[in-house]
Amino acid sequence: MRELILSPELCDECVKCERICPRNAIRLLNGVPIFCMHCAPEKAPCLNICPENAIIEKEGAIIIDEEKCVGCGLCRDACPIGAIYMDEHGTPRKCDLCIEYDKPLCISICPTGALIESSEDLLSTKRDKLATELKKIKDLIQL
């Protein structure tokens, strides 16, 4: 399953993720990249409100089937974080996790590692940091 996870404290506002996104689906807002969180299908407001069933889940990504979409904008209105926008043709656009690539392009270009492809990667990093800090405390106690 594909994921796109943000560690906002690592973002240096370089906007490279905005520029490389083939769908123009990442926007920096107050220094934080905003993009689709790819909610679980049963909880995804955009997917559940679409009257044409044009929003589907594919390999963990919530994507818009542009052939079925009628451009009503209900998905945009339903998104709680504002991650869907309508382009100049009235077609909704959002992150599709670069489903046609090996991994999201924004991850590949992020110079600070603020964008990663797995929540497990984030948890692993936090576990390693915690283990290092606990070892320091243990060493101090043994002095």
Residue pairs with C-beta under 8 A, 6 or more apart in sequence:
1 59
1 60
2 38
2 59
2 60
2 61
2 97
2 99
2 103
2 104
2 117
3 38
3 60
3 97
3 117
3 118
3 119
4 35
4 38
4 95
4 97
4 104
4 106
4 107
4 115
4 116
4 117
5 115
5 116
5 117
5 118
5 119
5 121
5 122
6 32
6 33
6 35
6 114
6 115
7 113
7 114
7 115
7 116
7 122
8 31
8 32
8 33
8 114
9 114
10 112
10 113
10 114
11 31
11 32
11 33
11 112
11 114
12 111
12 112
12 114
13 28
13 31
14 111
14 112
15 28
16 106
16 109
16 110
16 111
17 26
17 33
17 106
17 109
17 110
17 115
18 24
18 26
18 27
18 28
18 33
20 105
20 106
20 108
20 109
21 95
21 105
21 106
22 98
22 105
23 93
23 94
23 95
23 96
24 87
24 93
25 35
25 36
25 83
25 93
25 94
25 95
25 96
26 33
26 34
26 35
26 95
26 106
27 33
27 34
27 35
28 34
33 106
33 114
33 115
34 81
34 82
34 83
35 83
35 94
35 95
35 106
36 62
36 79
36 81
36 83
36 84
36 94
36 95
37 81
37 83
38 44
38 60
38 61
38 62
38 95
38 97
39 45
39 47
39 62
41 47
41 57
41 62
42 48
44 55
44 57
44 62
45 75
45 78
45 79
45 80
46 55
46 62
46 74
46 75
46 76
46 78
46 79
46 84
46 94
47 55
47 56
47 57
47 62
47 75
48 78
49 74
49 75
49 77
49 78
50 69
50 74
50 75
51 70
51 72
51 74
52 68
52 69
52 70
52 72
53 68
54 64
54 65
54 66
54 67
54 68
54 69
54 70
55 62
55 63
55 64
55 65
55 75
56 62
56 63
56 65
57 63
58 99
59 97
59 99
60 97
61 95
61 96
61 97
61 99
62 94
63 96
63 99
64 75
64 92
64 93
64 94
64 96
66 91
69 91
69 92
71 86
71 89
71 90
71 91
71 92
73 86
73 90
73 92
75 84
75 92
75 94
76 84
76 85
76 86
76 92
79 94
83 94
83 95
84 92
84 93
84 94
85 92
85 93
85 94
86 92
86 93
87 93
95 104
97 104
98 104
98 105
98 106
103 117
104 115
104 117
106 115
107 115
107 116
107 117
116 122
